[in-house]
Amino acid sequence: MGSTRVVSPGYVRIENGVITEAGEGRPDGADLHLDDGLLAPGLVDLQVNGFFGYDMVDADETGWRTVVERLPETGVTSFLPTFITAPVEVQAAALRRTRELLPTLDGRGTRVLGVHLEGPFLSEKRKGAHNPAFLTDPTPEKVATLLETGLVKLVTLAPERAHALDAIRTLVGAGVLVSVGHSDATAAQVAAAADAGARKVTHIFNAQSGMNHRDPGVAAQALADERLSPGLILDLHHVSATVAKVVFNAAAGRAVLVTDAASAAGMPPGVYELGGEPITMPEQGPPLRADGTIAGSGLRLDDAIGNALAIGVDLVTAVDAATRVPADLIGRPDLGRIAPGAKADLVWLGPGHRARMTWINGQELFGGGS
């Protein structure tokens, strides 16, 4: 795999939903010309709790169809619906329901890569918006119950919990990406998790131990350990611009832009739901629980790229963080790049870096502003 670069002018050829050629210059006989903006790989979001008024964990067929058919408006062509903490039996039932529901979507819309379970194996000390009554240890039986459907592709857990290192090994052995998050772990405990196979950190600096210079925690190890990819919610509310620049500089080539979008994303101010409990979307800023705790975000992934550029991140790094890096983490080298053999998932980002057209498998699914 070659390094990512910007080509201008450039071209892409597509056959049967797959990229067959990409290069420099202006080819003859092109079907479509884009005169400005940027043609980028389709965006890959590893953390989407909900969108457009629907919470993924309990959305019905209408809700799922709405989300997958409208996410292309934001440039996202592949995503992991994220189910937050609930009793293990409730999560297992949600996974079974999702397995039955996915075939009814007919494959039209944003590609569902699997499910991200954010909990219930989290720390009570760093619970964030998660219900502490349902937090528990990742025993072999509980892990097996959640793996039964084969849908789980990412699990966020706190490595300091009992049985966590064995659980990480089991999950990795089952092809699941493991992320450290909602954790009060020391840097050494996070390093042990990476030794066991963890490769990601969930929403760096949020709901985790941090950067104390004598007592480093999760965030410090996420930046120092080249095995780990820190997820970053770049809405400039969850993490300041200065700290976001630290993440990109310290974790060069490893940072992953995520939205952590809640059902309030894409919606007007009002009351919505996250994990079965109410959240309020204010006029400005992210959704909140009644106690003021941030509860997901209202962020679009194309806007996250725009925010990265606005704070001085270079174009290649910003786009890679929302495409190639998450695709590779989730074991999908056919996504997140414009290269021969890759899926023809593409997004035309306009001058403001918002999606103007989006293609999945070479089919135009969104053409706003074209």
Phi, psi and omega in degrees: 000122178283168179287153179288141176211163177262131180243128180208117356284163178213175181215159176224133174250139184231136173222129176052041175079007183234144176285125180256338182201144175212135182192187181269157175104184180242102182286157175282149171073026179292143179281335185214133176246133175248114190272347179210185180070205186220130170269116184239163171300153174302142185283147184237116183247118184269004184209092179231102178289328182182180180187157172053036175091000183241135173266123190299327188295329181233016179294144175274186183300322178298317180296312179299315181298319178300314183294311184291330180279340182257340179303328175304337175300334181261004181087357182278122181250347175214142180205162172250106170302139188243125179254120182274181188308133173203168173306145183306319181295324179291317177297318179298320178294321178296322177295318178295318179296320179294320179300322179285329186279325187305318180297338180286348181278352174063017178068011181264121181119192182299136184290129176269115186274352187139203181232141173259119174264110177261085188108169015265014187268057187244171181271134175299330181289340184230043189288337184057232181271008182276147182284115184295338181296339186254000180287142188203171179275147180277073178291159179305322182294317180292319178297316180298320179299319183283336179276351191302322185282342185078003182275338187286123180242345180211134176231127171265128179214166176261116187289349179279351180288153177303140178073003188295318183293321175295321179297319178301315180298318179296314181296314179298321178297335178269008178083020181261134172284130180251133181237137176275129180191165186045056192224142175256022186294155169282165176301322180296321178293324177291321176299321177296323177296319177294323175301324181280349175126356177298143184226005183217160171233129185278130181030077184309139181077345179260126177058048177200159173295154196243239195238027178305130189290342176250348182222068186293146182240212186300310185298320180298315180292326178300322180280326185276333188266112184292351176280345189252140177250112180282127172282141185227122175271097188264062173262000181066017170246315179293323181219137181290163179300320181297314181291324176299321177294322175301317180300311181296324180286316184284325182250050184304125180079000182245339184294141181238121175281129176228160177264326191053034185299138174258175182301338180287344181298137181077010184237161176287167176306142181163191181257129181229203186219143172220117180061033177084003180237151185288146171226153181245128176267113181279178176297321179230143176093180185280167176297153184227146166287171180299330181274006178092358178292134174298135183231085183074200182217172171250022189280143167262146183289329175293325175293327176298320176298315178301319178294321177299316179296322183294333180266005173104006175288138181289158188300313182298315181296317181297314181291318178304321183293343179248006184223278188295315184297310177295325179297316179293321179301320185273005177077033180235075179291355175273001180240164170075019179206155173255096185203152178305134180094345179280155173301143180278062174260115188221154175221134174266109178269125181286184181304329177273007180065021169266150181298132175249325173216147180222133178240140173233127187052036178079358180260130179287119180249349175210134182225029181298131177080006182281000000 
